[in-house]
Amino acid sequence: MARPLTKIDQQGHLYTRLPPVEAAIDAAMGQDLDTLARRAAVTNQLCPDFLPLECLVHLVREARRRGDEDVMSALLLRLLSRCDTILKKKMPTNAVGSWDDVRAEILGDFAVLFAEDGSDEKHTLDFYECRFHRAFRNFRIPYLRKEIARNQNRVFAPADNEQQPDLADDEFLSGLAEKMREPWPQVDLNLRQAIANALDELPRDQCKAVVLVYYHGLPIESDDPSITTVASVCGVTGRTIRNRISRALATLSKKFKDTRMKEERGNDDDLESPHDASR
């Protein structure tokens, strides 16, 4: 049975692994190094030998605790290799930077976390056993932003190849959401219906993301596994949710801006009466 985690969230609850991760750890703990090393290199999640990264983190930590340098070195090497694959996919391709050096720095500092494990009062690696991809994303983002800022003298957004909503569009949709939350008598019925119709026309996944974020106020994602987020409700990553919202923002913003432009043109026509036009 896997060693319980010791990191505590803001509500005072212990971090817990997902059941599939617990099962994977239990199955791997009795296997020899050759088997584990082979499995640790498998990246196809559909393969029966696939080891989740959360499981691999646990195995490396356990090997260090019992002083098994052979197992720790072999598995850490494969863990870093899989992390390097992630980084190669996430490095910005449209920004100037020494990305090979950044990648090496991230991997080096990540390896340090295992060297410091046990003396780390924050129990940092516990999070990696719960939600590895989210934890590793949080870890690498500052390095990416720092490199982009170094080359451009400013923080470039989006970082990590993630699409971020335009601020104006985000404020625009927030305003629509506020309209929908206001009491019925205070909102024009036609506007309320137009907003509802526009949401219905969105793809279902985009509509759900918009409603959960802007109408129910759920956070997109959180470092705290106990917090309900849009990503956890939808069963996808925070990056996916942000991309869905970005596409929805573009569609809704264009739709309502086009509507406003038509209305403004119509109002201009109304202001010019036949009598005015003849003068």
Secondary structure, 3 states (H helix, E strand, C coil): CCCCCCCECCCCCECCCCHHHHHHHHHHCCCCHHHHHHHHCCCCCCCCCCCCHHHHHHHHHHHHHCCCHHHHHHHHHHHHHHHHHHHHHHCCCCCCCCHHHHHHHHHHHHHHHHHCCCCCCCCHHHHHHHCHHHHHHHHHHHHHHHHHHHHHCCCCCCCCCCCCCCHHHHHHHHHHHHHHHCCHHHCCHHHHHHHHHHHHHCCHHHHHHHHHHHHCCCCCCCCCCCCCCHHHHHCCCHHHHHHHHHHHHHHHHHHHHHHHHHHHHHHHHHHCCHHHHHC
